[in-house]
């Protein structure tokens, strides 16, 4: 019983939304760095928006809101309903910890962008590097778990 209760024709909509949101976060997050313009990817017809900082910034924030909502739903569902049926696997704990670190650093970076909030420059650099480092480790871990067919949960 590793599947979530919501399924449509064998496809879990939460999983689909999670993967689409994760793709949006990764794409818009890397677009925040000017790599798409620097390497002329934004010059490909239809991809010019990748070089527009405020567009990718808004997409990143909207995807982050959806991601936080999905994370909250899954956490509450696990703690309130499914805890007796399933448990997190070792790879599930690792990925959950990485996502928690990403959420914390991301929220701190959003707070940094608020008017009137002044954080020390060393903390801002740490948050930026920690967020980027956690993204890279999470993506590597996710791909490794996908290749090795490691699941988030196991049955009790």
VENMO-V599331 format. One record per residue. N is the residue number from 1. RES is the residue in three letters. NEAR is the number of other ideal C-beta (glycine too) atoms within 12 Angstrom. D_CENTER is the distance of its C-alpha to the mean C-alpha in Angstrom with 1 decimal. Layout:
n/res/near/d_center
N/RES/NEAR/D_CENTER
N/RES/NEAR/D_CENTER
This chain:
n/res/near/d_center
1/UNK/15/24.8
2/UNK/22/21.2
3/UNK/21/20.4
4/UNK/26/19.2
5/UNK/18/22.2
6/UNK/19/21.1
7/UNK/14/22.0
8/UNK/14/23.5
9/UNK/8/25.8
10/UNK/10/23.9
11/UNK/14/20.5
12/UNK/20/18.0
13/UNK/19/16.7
14/UNK/25/13.9
15/UNK/22/12.7
16/UNK/19/13.4
17/UNK/24/11.5
18/UNK/27/8.4
19/UNK/21/8.9
20/UNK/19/10.0
21/UNK/28/7.2
22/UNK/28/4.8
23/UNK/21/8.1
24/UNK/25/8.7
25/UNK/35/5.9
26/UNK/28/7.2
27/UNK/26/10.6
28/UNK/31/11.0
29/UNK/35/9.7
30/UNK/28/12.3
31/UNK/32/14.7
32/UNK/32/14.8
33/UNK/23/16.7
34/UNK/17/19.8
35/UNK/18/19.5
36/UNK/26/19.8
37/UNK/22/23.0
38/UNK/14/24.2
39/UNK/16/24.2
40/UNK/14/25.5
41/UNK/20/22.7
42/UNK/23/22.8
43/UNK/14/26.5
44/UNK/14/26.0
45/UNK/9/27.2
46/UNK/9/24.5
47/UNK/19/21.8
48/UNK/17/23.4
49/UNK/22/20.8
50/UNK/31/18.4
51/UNK/24/20.8
52/UNK/19/20.9
53/UNK/19/19.0
54/UNK/14/19.3
55/UNK/21/18.2
56/UNK/31/14.9
57/UNK/22/14.5
58/UNK/18/15.1
59/UNK/27/12.7
60/UNK/33/9.9
61/UNK/24/11.1
62/UNK/19/11.7
63/UNK/29/8.4
64/UNK/31/7.1
65/UNK/21/10.2
66/UNK/25/9.7
67/UNK/32/6.4
68/UNK/25/8.6
69/UNK/19/11.4
70/UNK/30/10.3
71/UNK/29/9.4
72/UNK/17/12.8
73/UNK/23/14.6
74/UNK/31/13.8
75/UNK/20/14.8
76/UNK/14/17.9
77/UNK/21/18.7
78/UNK/24/18.7
79/UNK/15/20.7
80/UNK/13/23.1
81/UNK/17/23.7
82/UNK/24/22.6
83/UNK/15/23.1
84/UNK/12/26.6
85/UNK/18/25.7
86/UNK/24/22.8
87/UNK/21/21.4
88/UNK/26/18.4
89/UNK/21/19.3
90/UNK/18/19.1
91/UNK/25/16.1
92/UNK/24/14.5
93/UNK/19/15.3
94/UNK/23/14.0
95/UNK/33/10.5
96/UNK/26/10.6
97/UNK/19/12.0
98/UNK/27/9.5
99/UNK/35/6.6
100/UNK/19/9.5
101/UNK/24/10.3
102/UNK/35/7.2
103/UNK/29/7.8
104/UNK/20/11.4
105/UNK/30/11.5
106/UNK/33/9.6
107/UNK/22/12.1
108/UNK/22/14.9
109/UNK/32/14.3
110/UNK/21/14.6
111/UNK/18/17.7
112/UNK/23/19.0
113/UNK/20/19.1
114/UNK/12/21.3
115/UNK/7/25.0
116/UNK/8/27.1
117/UNK/14/24.5
118/UNK/12/25.6
119/UNK/19/23.9
120/UNK/11/25.6
121/UNK/11/24.7
122/UNK/10/24.2
123/UNK/18/21.5
124/UNK/20/19.7
125/UNK/16/20.0
126/UNK/19/18.8
127/UNK/27/15.7
128/UNK/24/15.0
129/UNK/16/15.8
130/UNK/24/13.9
131/UNK/33/10.6
132/UNK/25/11.4
133/UNK/18/12.8
134/UNK/30/10.0
135/UNK/32/7.8
136/UNK/19/11.0
137/UNK/21/11.8
138/UNK/32/8.7
139/UNK/25/9.3
140/UNK/17/12.9
141/UNK/28/12.7
142/UNK/29/11.0
143/UNK/17/13.7
144/UNK/16/16.3
145/UNK/23/15.7
146/UNK/16/15.9
147/UNK/11/19.1
148/UNK/13/20.6
149/UNK/10/19.8
150/UNK/22/18.4
151/UNK/21/17.3
152/UNK/31/15.2
153/UNK/26/18.4
154/UNK/17/22.1
155/UNK/14/25.0
156/UNK/13/27.2
